[in-house]
Structures are given as C-alpha cells and as structure tokens.
C-alpha cells in the first residue's frame, strides 16, 4: 500500500502544480485570475530569477526527487541510508506550503483586492503531507526489518 500511495504521488504532483491554487483579483467587481504553481513560476521567471529558482526547488524538484528516491528505497534499489536525505527533501517541500500560506495571510491582511484559496492548494498540501506520512511509515518498516534480523 505504501508503494502504491508513493507512486500515485508521481501522478498527483503534476496535477497539483497545474491546478488553481489561488484566485486573485484587484477589485471585487471583476473576475478572479486563477494562479497555479506553474503559472506563478512562469511569471516569477520573468521578474525574479532567484525567487523562481527557490520556488522551483521547493515546489517541483524536492517533492519529485523525494518521491522517486522513496520508491527506490521501497523497491530495494536504494539503501536505507538515503532516508535522512529524503526526509529533508520532504521538509523542503513543506516549506513551500508555509510560504504560500504566509503570502495568503499577508495579502488578506493588506485588504487590497480579493484572494481566495482554490482546490489545487489543498491537493498540493495533501500530496506533501501524504509524502511525509509515506516516508515516516517507510522508515518504520525499515527499522522493523532491521530489528527482526
């Protein structure tokens, strides 16, 4: 079951990246623009390359590398010594969720325009939390195997 859940993240992450995370608009009378991870990154690359690089690492690279690495550990293609690095990558991905939540809080506090959370933020957060849970359970399984030997 852990393997299936982990492998499903390889499909769910790209869906979450393309899904609308926020709906933002300057005035309440006009329609809201949907913002996804990918559209946000696209506009960041045009304006702030350093921040775009940081978000790319946190939102795209870290979660995928962790998921692939975890699958390799689960299928005994990578040693259990890689687990601390994989756990660290999961924490980096969680930092992205924190940053998004912080931006939402700041934007709502300023009171200019309108900002709504969309379903993609929940999907992305769920993927990150599921990945953290899978890595925790995988670590427990590896420890149980070592203890049984």
N, C-alpha and C positions, 0 to 999 in steps of 0.2 A: 504494500500500500504506500509506503514512503517513497519508493521508487516511482510509482505512477504519479503521485502528487508532485514530486520534484520534476519529473519530465513534463507534466502538464504546464508547469511554470514557463517552460521554453515556448509554449504557445500563448499563454496568458500575458506574459510581459509585453510582447509586441502589440497585443490588442490594447493593453492598458496605456501604452505610450501613444497610441493613435486616438484613444478615446478622449472625449472632452473632460478635462479636469476642473475647469472653471468656466464660468460665463461672466464676462465683464462688459460693462458699458459705462460711458461717461455720464449720461443723463438717463433718468428713469423712463423717459418717454420713448427713447429709441431702443431698437433691438440690442440684444446682448451678443457679443462675439465669443465664440467658443474657443478656448485655449487648451491645447493638449501638450504633452511633454514634447512631442515632435515639433509642433508649431512654435512653442515657446523657445525651443532650441534653435530653430531656424531664424527667429528674429534676434536671438542672442548672438548668434554667429555674425550677424550683420552689424551689431552695435558694441558688444563687449566680448572679445575673444577669450579672455581669461575666465570670466564667469561661465561662458559657454563650455569651455573645457572642463571646468569643475562640475557643472551640472551633467555633462556627458558622462564623466567618470562615475558620479554618484547614481544617476538615474538609468544609464544604459549599460555601461561596461561592468561595473561591480556586480549588479544582480545577475547578469548573464554568466560572467566568469564563475561566480559562486555556484550557480545552478549547475553549470557544466562540470565544475570541479566536484561538487557533491555527488553528481551522477557517477562520475569516475570512481569516487570512493565507494559508493553503494554497489557498484558492479566489480569491485576489487581490481580496478585498473589503476588506481592511485592509492598510495599508502595512507593510513590513518594519521600520519604525522602532518598531513596537509590541512587537517581540520582547524587548527587555530587561525591559519590564514583565511580559510573560507568563512569562519565566523566573523573575522574582522571585515571582510568584504560585505557581509550581511549588515553589519553595523554602519558601514559607509552608506549603503543603500537606504537605511532607515534615516540617516541624516538628511537625505533629500526630502523625505516626508516632513521632517521637522521644519526645514526651510520653507516649504510650501505653506505649512500651517502658520508659520511666522509671517509670511507675506500676506496671507489672507487676513490675519489679525491686524496687521498694520494698515492694510488698505481699508478695512472696515472701520478702523478707529479714526482714520482721516476724514471719512464721510464724504469723499468726493466720488461721485458715480455710484455704481452698483456692482456688487460682486456676489456671485452665487457659486457654491460648490456643486460640481456635476458628478455623475456616476463614475467617471474614469478615475477620480481621486480615490474613491472607495475601492475600486478594483485594484489600483496600483498599491494602495496601502495593504489590502488583503493579500496581494502577491508577496509583498515584503514580509508581512507577518507570517504567512504560510511558509515562506522560505526559512525564516528564523526558527520556526517550530520544527520543520523537517531537519534542519541541521542539528538542533538540540536532540531530537529523537535519534538521529543517526549517531551522534556522539554517544548517547546512552547505549545504543545497540552495540557499538564498537567496544565500549567499556565492559558490557556484559559478556561479550565474546572473549575478551582478554581475561576476565575473571574466571570464566568456565575452563580455561586451558590449564 
